[in-house]
Amino acid sequence: MNILNEEHCHVYSRGNNPTVEILCKKLAALEHTEKALVTSSGAAAIACAVTAHVSAGDHVVCVKKPYSWTHRLLSELLSRFGVTVTYVDGHNTGEIKQSIQDKTTLLYLESPNSHTFELQDLEACASIAKDHGITTVIDNSYASPYYQNPADFGIDIIVHSGTKYINGHSDVVNGVICGSAESISKIFHGPYMTYGVNISPHDAWLIIRGMRTLQIRMERSSSTALRLIQFLKDHPKVERIIYPYLPDSPQYDLARKQMRGCGGLFTAILTANKKEDMVRFCHNLKRFLMAVSWGGHESLIMPSVVFHDVPGKEDSPVPWNYVRFYIGLESYEYLKPDLESALASL
């Protein structure tokens, strides 16, 4: 008998400590799974979950346009060790099924993704994966466990950038992995302990603090976002709004089936003649910060134009007139005039 099993004993804080253990239990309960782990970032959570389930020569099926560091993990880092990847249209479960090979061990999903918000049919994906003995992993950062529980649809492992909604105060970077006791043990004794991606007890305490207001923060962000979306939809300078819970969204029925809400992230496609117009629009916003994160109290924008014409880098696959908005905890009455003023500059 191993009396120093670091998974269950507080031997060394790189493995576990009482405060982190409390946080893990709360996260597992939120995601309807047996166990959870907390890592030092969302990227660390993704890396641990993926590398625990692939070996040299294995094949991964992944949805197109994943989070940039997921793409780099699969296409650049793991390719050095003989792991191959096929990127598929997540709308099409038939394409997912056709992409499975003899050595496929992992199906990686993002539903919705974090910019154009495509969904996958989680129940269908889980069924396909189980028929082929494949592990499923999903990035659930967009919806948070308050609005979506992929385990209820048969997904094996759920990862989050806990930096976003789960912490909710823009002051702790962390990641989350949720799954069965067996899968979490495999991740813990493999990459988690090897990579040393633990968080401090103080950071765990701060995340627990944030989780206490998850419900009211999600509902406030969502309700204000919906009001602003209705305003923007009718504006002549807005071509289209991308948001899964809009009735005219092509995946609206699937969103309603899998999710209980959407939160504060949406993308606006603006009517602009040139990139300089988009830059002017962004600079004319005074009550939105420009940042790549979301989930805190402050409203943010992430304009695609900043990822175009960057020396030495390929342009983003997202067109330059797309702007991702995150609506924080400010009021509709505070944010709407700022949007009106900036749109008038286009």
ROFI-302676 format. One line per 5 residues: their letters; for each residue x, y, z of C-alpha. Coordinates in steps of 0.02 Angstrom, whole numbers, plus 50000, padded with zeros to 5 digits. Layout:
<pts>
A) X Y Z ~ ...
</pts>
This chain:
<pts>
MNILN) 50000 50000 50000 ~ 50067 50172 49951 ~ 50037 50280 50105 ~ 50110 50432 50015 ~ 49991 50439 49868
EEHCH) 50008 50621 49816 ~ 49839 50619 49731 ~ 49752 50597 49898 ~ 49877 50659 50029 ~ 49945 50833 50061
VYSRG) 50125 50782 50037 ~ 50188 50926 49931 ~ 50096 51077 49862 ~ 50149 51043 49683 ~ 50031 50897 49695
NNPTV) 49895 50950 49815 ~ 49852 51055 49966 ~ 49692 51079 50066 ~ 49634 51242 49986 ~ 49662 51179 49809
EILCK) 49573 51017 49854 ~ 49419 51115 49909 ~ 49420 51211 49745 ~ 49435 51050 49644 ~ 49285 50974 49731
KLAAL) 49181 51128 49694 ~ 49231 51128 49510 ~ 49192 50944 49490 ~ 49020 50974 49565 ~ 48988 51119 49446
EHTEK) 49037 51014 49294 ~ 48944 50857 49350 ~ 49104 50754 49351 ~ 49189 50644 49481 ~ 49352 50741 49495
ALVTS) 49440 50901 49443 ~ 49614 50974 49436 ~ 49667 51157 49435 ~ 49817 51215 49335 ~ 49917 51374 49317
SGAAA) 49831 51425 49154 ~ 49701 51368 49029 ~ 49841 51323 48908 ~ 49917 51212 49042 ~ 49750 51125 49068
IACAV) 49735 51091 48881 ~ 49914 51028 48869 ~ 49894 50911 49018 ~ 49727 50841 48959 ~ 49790 50810 48782
TAHVS) 49964 50741 48817 ~ 49897 50619 48947 ~ 49796 50536 48809 ~ 49914 50530 48659 ~ 50073 50434 48622
AGDHV) 50199 50441 48480 ~ 50114 50395 48317 ~ 49938 50431 48378 ~ 49812 50535 48281 ~ 49700 50676 48345
VCVKK) 49541 50744 48267 ~ 49513 50928 48312 ~ 49387 51058 48260 ~ 49448 51195 48143 ~ 49504 51364 48212
PYSWT) 49536 51307 48391 ~ 49614 51419 48522 ~ 49784 51474 48456 ~ 49886 51383 48588 ~ 49785 51224 48561
HRLLS) 49829 51235 48377 ~ 50012 51261 48418 ~ 50012 51114 48539 ~ 49937 50997 48410 ~ 50020 51059 48251
ELLSR) 50193 51110 48312 ~ 50239 51033 48479 ~ 50159 50860 48471 ~ 50203 50841 48287 ~ 50385 50831 48343
FGVTV) 50341 50667 48427 ~ 50247 50590 48282 ~ 50071 50641 48335 ~ 49965 50691 48185 ~ 49807 50797 48180
TYVDG) 49661 50820 48062 ~ 49559 50980 48077 ~ 49375 50959 48036 ~ 49217 51062 48016 ~ 49136 51042 48185
HNTGE) 48964 51074 48112 ~ 48975 50912 48016 ~ 48974 50756 48125 ~ 48992 50653 47966 ~ 49158 50736 47929
IKQSI) 49215 50702 48107 ~ 49172 50518 48088 ~ 49258 50506 47918 ~ 49417 50582 47989 ~ 49442 50445 48118
QDKTT) 49591 50333 48082 ~ 49655 50171 48157 ~ 49772 50269 48271 ~ 49649 50405 48321 ~ 49647 50418 48511
LLYLE) 49575 50591 48542 ~ 49433 50701 48480 ~ 49457 50883 48531 ~ 49308 51002 48532 ~ 49272 51186 48567
SPNSH) 49086 51218 48582 ~ 49061 51361 48560 ~ 49233 51422 48507 ~ 49289 51590 48571 ~ 49275 51706 48421
TFELQ) 49147 51649 48292 ~ 49057 51532 48413 ~ 49031 51375 48309 ~ 48953 51230 48406 ~ 48969 51043 48391
DLEAC) 48832 50918 48428 ~ 48906 50852 48590 ~ 48793 50701 48607 ~ 48831 50645 48429 ~ 49018 50675 48450
ASIAK) 49022 50575 48612 ~ 48929 50431 48529 ~ 49050 50426 48382 ~ 49200 50432 48497 ~ 49136 50293 48610
DHGIT) 49101 50182 48459 ~ 49286 50197 48413 ~ 49362 50194 48588 ~ 49417 50376 48574 ~ 49433 50500 48718
TVIDN) 49338 50665 48699 ~ 49403 50831 48766 ~ 49308 50995 48757 ~ 49356 51174 48794 ~ 49203 51240 48887
SYASP) 49272 51414 48925 ~ 49141 51508 48822 ~ 48987 51444 48912 ~ 49062 51408 49084 ~ 48991 51267 49190
YYQNP) 48845 51381 49235 ~ 48777 51377 49058 ~ 48840 51209 48991 ~ 48889 51039 49061 ~ 48967 50933 48923
ADFGI) 48980 50781 49037 ~ 48790 50770 49032 ~ 48806 50733 48845 ~ 48942 50602 48866 ~ 49100 50705 48843
DIIVH) 49246 50630 48941 ~ 49355 50779 48990 ~ 49309 50963 49008 ~ 49441 51099 49012 ~ 49423 51284 49050
SGTKY) 49521 51442 49052 ~ 49471 51475 49231 ~ 49549 51647 49211 ~ 49385 51696 49128 ~ 49212 51672 49204
INGHS) 49260 51548 49341 ~ 49376 51668 49431 ~ 49285 51819 49364 ~ 49391 51959 49439 ~ 49534 51975 49313
DVVNG) 49663 51942 49448 ~ 49707 51756 49436 ~ 49768 51656 49286 ~ 49716 51473 49300 ~ 49650 51322 49207
VICGS) 49528 51184 49250 ~ 49516 51000 49201 ~ 49361 50899 49247 ~ 49323 50716 49214 ~ 49306 50542 49286
AESIS) 49412 50487 49433 ~ 49508 50372 49314 ~ 49548 50506 49186 ~ 49595 50637 49316 ~ 49711 50512 49402
KIFHG) 49795 50476 49235 ~ 49822 50662 49205 ~ 49878 50694 49384 ~ 50010 50556 49389 ~ 50069 50598 49213
PYMTY) 50086 50773 49141 ~ 50013 50870 49288 ~ 50146 50817 49413 ~ 50282 50812 49280 ~ 50251 50986 49210
GVNIS) 50228 51067 49380 ~ 50076 51169 49331 ~ 49999 51188 49504 ~ 49927 51349 49574 ~ 49959 51425 49745
PHDAW) 49836 51404 49890 ~ 49808 51592 49888 ~ 49758 51588 49705 ~ 49642 51442 49742 ~ 49562 51544 49881
LIIRG) 49535 51690 49761 ~ 49453 51576 49633 ~ 49337 51506 49767 ~ 49292 51687 49807 ~ 49252 51717 49624
MRTLQ) 49145 51561 49606 ~ 49028 51622 49742 ~ 48962 51754 49623 ~ 48969 51651 49462 ~ 48781 51642 49443
IRMER) 48743 51827 49464 ~ 48892 51879 49358 ~ 48843 51764 49215 ~ 48662 51820 49219 ~ 48707 52005 49226
SSSTA) 48833 51990 49084 ~ 48712 51889 48978 ~ 48562 52004 49003 ~ 48659 52163 48962 ~ 48740 52080 48811
LRLIQ) 48569 52033 48742 ~ 48507 52213 48757 ~ 48661 52281 48670 ~ 48648 52148 48534 ~ 48470 52202 48497
FLKDH) 48530 52382 48481 ~ 48676 52333 48367 ~ 48573 52217 48257 ~ 48470 52364 48196 ~ 48616 52484 48172
PKVER) 48660 52527 47991 ~ 48847 52512 48025 ~ 48830 52330 48084 ~ 48821 52193 47953 ~ 48786 52049 48070
IIYPY) 48799 51990 48249 ~ 48867 51817 48290 ~ 48790 51749 48451 ~ 48727 51570 48471 ~ 48568 51620 48564
LPDSP) 48500 51732 48426 ~ 48349 51649 48342 ~ 48423 51682 48169 ~ 48586 51594 48215 ~ 48609 51440 48104
QYDLA) 48643 51334 48260 ~ 48511 51412 48372 ~ 48417 51248 48403 ~ 48578 51157 48448 ~ 48629 51299 48564
RKQMR) 48462 51290 48654 ~ 48479 51100 48671 ~ 48654 51102 48744 ~ 48666 51269 48834 ~ 48563 51359 48965
GCGGL) 48629 51529 48909 ~ 48773 51615 48821 ~ 48854 51741 48935 ~ 48929 51905 48876 ~ 49033 51860 48722
FTAIL) 48974 51904 48547 ~ 49055 51961 48385 ~ 48998 52107 48279 ~ 49039 52116 48094 ~ 49051 52301 48056
TANKK) 49024 52395 47893 ~ 49195 52470 47858 ~ 49283 52515 47696 ~ 49460 52497 47758 ~ 49560 52438 47907
EDMVR) 49593 52616 47964 ~ 49406 52633 47994 ~ 49412 52488 48116 ~ 49561 52563 48207 ~ 49467 52728 48224
FCHNL) 49313 52638 48289 ~ 49414 52548 48423 ~ 49503 52706 48480 ~ 49337 52799 48493 ~ 49272 52674 48620
KRFLM) 49305 52747 48792 ~ 49212 52624 48904 ~ 49279 52462 48830 ~ 49457 52405 48862 ~ 49553 52319 48722
AVSWG) 49608 52149 48787 ~ 49609 51965 48739 ~ 49523 51897 48895 ~ 49346 51901 48960 ~ 49243 51856 49114
GHESL) 49289 51998 49230 ~ 49191 52151 49284 ~ 49255 52261 49142 ~ 49187 52261 48964 ~ 49316 52222 48829
IMPSV) 49342 52217 48642 ~ 49459 52108 48540 ~ 49463 52177 48362 ~ 49525 52057 48229 ~ 49609 52200 48137
VFHDV) 49752 52200 48263 ~ 49798 52026 48204 ~ 49817 52081 48023 ~ 49970 52156 47938 ~ 50082 52108 48085
PGKED) 50263 52095 48023 ~ 50325 51917 48021 ~ 50155 51839 48058 ~ 50014 51769 47953 ~ 49851 51864 47955
SPVPW) 49714 51798 48068 ~ 49587 51686 47980 ~ 49453 51797 48058 ~ 49414 51944 47941 ~ 49478 52116 47993
NYVRF) 49304 52193 48014 ~ 49257 52071 48153 ~ 49257 52136 48332 ~ 49230 52020 48479 ~ 49142 52104 48624
YIGLE) 49137 52047 48804 ~ 49004 52133 48908 ~ 49051 52145 49089 ~ 48953 52208 49238 ~ 48926 52388 49184
SYEYL) 48749 52443 49143 ~ 48669 52448 48971 ~ 48641 52634 48995 ~ 48827 52661 49026 ~ 48889 52560 48875
KPDLE) 48762 52601 48739 ~ 48809 52786 48715 ~ 48992 52735 48697 ~ 48948 52613 48559 ~ 48839 52743 48472
SALAS) 48979 52869 48472 ~ 49109 52747 48405 ~ 48993 52681 48269 ~ 48962 52859 48211 ~ 49148 52870 48169
L) 49135 52731 48038
</pts>
